[in-house]
Amino acid sequence: MQNTQQIAPNIHWVGGNDLRLERFENMFPLPNGVSYNSYLIMDEKVTLLDTVDASIGRLFLENVDSILNGRDIDYLIVNHMEPDHCSLIEELCRRHPKMKIKGNKLTFQMIRQFYAYSMDDHFEEVEDGETLSIGEHTLKFYFTPMVHWPEVMMTYEETQEILFSADAFGTFGIIPGDIFADQSDFEKIYLDEARRYYSNIVGKFGAPVRATLNKVGNSSIEMIAPLHGPIWRKNVNYIVGKYLTWSTYAPEEKAVAIIYGSMYGNTENAVQVLASKLAEQGVTDIRMYDVSKTHPSYLISEIFRCSNLVLAAPTYNLGLYYGMENLMNEMERLLVQNRKVSLIGNGTWAPTSIKNMEDNLAKMKNIEIVGQPLQILSALREDQLGEIEQLAQDIKKSL
Ligand code: FEO
C-alpha cells in the first residue's frame, strides 16, 4: 500500500525506506537502513523529481499513482543518475509515454549507458541556471558537478524556496514517519550517520561542495529536500554549517580518535596506556577503534570529526599492517587534511610501520605530527612510560 506525505502545498514525498539493504553501494554497512526520497509536484504540469532504488520500486510506483489519481506525469527531473535514484526511469517512460525527462548532456549519456531501452524521445536538455514554469511553481536548475557524480543537478523551487539537493545534505538511516529533521533529535539519531555518509560518499569532493554552497547560497532557502534522510524545513543553516565544516576538512570537534591495529594485543596495550595518560591529562573526548574490527567508513567519519588522531600499527611483511594501510589509502583518496596526528609503531624485528605511516601522511595536506613517534619492539616496556607520558602531554597541548 502507498505511503506518502505532503511536505508543502501540492508537493509530496513519494519515496520510501529500505531497512533490508546490508551495505550501501555494497560497501558501507547500513545498521539503520537508508531512505530513497523522491518528490512529486502536482501543478498544471505534473513534475516528479528523481525516482528511487529498485528495491522499493513497487512501493514507489504505488505512491506516485496514488498522488497522480489518474493524471499523467509531464516532467521527470533527473537530478542524479546513480542507480539508487534512477532505477524506475524506464518503467515511468513506459507508463507515461508523453513524459519529458529534464536533464543535462551527461544525464542523457548516463541514461543511454545504464538502459538498453531507448528513451531519447523523452529527453529535454536543460542549461545551468535555466528555469521551468510548471504552473504555480517555477523550477530553476543548478548544475552541481561532483556532488556526487559529474551530471548532478539541484533543482530550486522558487515559489516556496525549496532546494531539491540531490545527494547533498543526505544521511544514512531510514526516516520512519518523521520525515522532517525537526521531528526527531537529529544530533542523537542522525548526525553520526550524516557525517559517515558525507565523509565516505562525498568527502573527496570538498571543493565542488563549497562551489555548490556558494552557487545556491544566494537563494533564500526555506526547505532542503535531499535524496536520502530527513527533510530540512527548520534551522536549515545547521546542516549547511556542517557541510561548510566538512567540505573544508576542518575538524568538527577537539577530540582524539585512537585507531590501532594489533596482532596479539601488544599494540592495543600501548594505546590503552596512552588513553589512560590522556584522560589523566584531562582530555575528555577520546575514542578508540580497532582497525581490524571497525568498518573503515566509521573510521573515516571519526577522522572527519576529530582534531587529533593517534595511529598505531605493527609492521607486516616489512610494510604496514594492511588494515591500517587500507585506511590510510582511503584517507589519501578522500583528501583528508588539516589533522594533528601522533604515531605508534610496533615490530619484533626490522620495524617499518612508523616510516610507512609517515610516508602515507606525507601525501596528505597540512598534517602536523604531534609528539615523538613511539617505537615499540614487540611490547611496551616499563622504561618507555616516560615517552608515552610525554606523548600524552604533547597531544593534550595540541588540542
Ligand atoms: Fe544517493 Fe550518489 O547516490
Boltz pocket constraint, residues with backbone or C-beta under 6 A from the ligand:
constraints:
  - pocket:
      binder: B
      contacts: [[A, 80], [A, 82], [A, 84], [A, 85], [A, 148], [A, 149], [A, 167], [A, 227], [A, 228]]
      max_distance: 6.0
